[in-house]
């Protein structure tokens, strides 16, 4: 299939554009997304193409705009609500957790909520504690939500198009560092179903599980490990809910060693849950304890050196992989 | 602005009968439902709409097919006024598979999306943004349908009240927000929760046409809602309506409501909305006493058969539940 190299933000725009052209029920609201084209230029040009009915700026009122999106979805439309930072989505948690997530079950299935909240998280650039969080675990914990965390332009486009065609509320969590990254995206219709992990790098010695902006970090770690004779497999679940347990477990069955890498702080994180799934299913096949590389359990500091110290870096992934391969027993014992 | 003058045309007998039927049906549902609750047949929470029947009745009589409503935790009245099937409502309260939500929702979550009932809601104030969302969906689709959200004095102190009504205002949505001001948020008196107790004034502050009406007068509520609908269709929406009323009981069936002054309750009972609907049908509609008695008997019989239907219905089994819950 013919491919083009485009940026993550362009891939997101293509997905929205194509779905808006295909279905007049798709619309988008958010802060500064219309004339301005969004803080990350994802919605640039959509106002001119689809008009002010379907591309709307909102006041700074996250609870209201998320709730309005949920209501529109219940009434059968397909809203995309863009929230500038995932941190700001906290203002709308009642609408996400108590309304959107519950509605389908509470109504015995007579109501559905095809609502997509696009937002971005992650540390980087010194935007400090209220603009840097990785909050996927909050949404992951709530039954009824879909949690999507694309790491590449291709995944971003294919998953967003799928999000706009299914019937449940989707937390579509982008990463502020990924918008300008480039990657190959197939020409033509490109849709990726939820619940299908992608093996970003095949390998046989150790399984590295990561998502979102930890994929570039983990792939870089895998390249460094390769220079040391270690062949790592990198698995990207792409959607945390639904989670493709099968692909994860097949990979770990093969390598018998797993490292889970998440940018979010460790306590109560998604990595812990994936870890529990692996040990429960594969305990007797494992050659080493499943290891987690995660952010520190602290609010992200402003200072750039400290910010960097708060979230996993390539060397942490390399060290963890070496540890589960028992390459550095003495050095690690001293840690 | 306050209650507008009665419309020049007297209401038709058909409208008066519709209003009385609805108000009385709500009264029977709540009164008989409480008995079922006391017998242990209904579990969980039950927030009676007794005393407030005039509002749902009047508002819904002014709406038409294709419109939307969003309700509150005290939602039975809105549901009935919207034309819900009493059988499926009772079945829901009795946790049966034949209920509106198959017993998954209960009293606080009855919804029927197929006819535009966006549902009751267990979170006070939450129906406001949801209703604005439905109104937005209608505008995007080029529909002139109206969405009404029922909220309350309690709900009007939630932040989303302002956020949502403001969104509806900047987008000129066909949205009517009805504050059922029963003067208590659970047990907290309105004077303790706001300095300005004329709640309709909150709409004026953000450029929304806003009115106050006697919520115990279903015909006045109906007339005002008709005007609000016309304002919306003329592109002047949204509209805020504050309907003053009073609960006949505490917050829910197990709340004795001792904090409600007896003399005040008595004064509202003298202006009982169901009695007023009945008198209007008799006096303005020229109905005979026998006609009224026949309507009442019919509604009581409908409720009794709904109870029989519900008792005979099955519950969702845990196996069916596990199948339904796949993918969560």
Interface residues (C-beta under 8 A of the other chain):
Chain A: X24 X25 X27 X53 X54 X56 X58 X59 X61 X63 X64 X65 X66 X67 X68 X69 X70 X71 X72 X73 X74 X75 X76 X77 X79 X94 X95 X98 X99 X103 X105 X106 X107 X108 X109 X110 X111 X143 X144 X168 X242
Chain B: X68 X70 X99 X100 X101 X102 X103 X104 X105 X109 X111 X112 X113 X114 X116 X118 X119 X121 X122 X123 X126 X128 X129 X130 X131 X132 X133 X134 X136 X137 X138 X139 X140 X141 X159 X160 X162 X163 X164 X166 X167 X170 X171 X324 X325 X327 X328
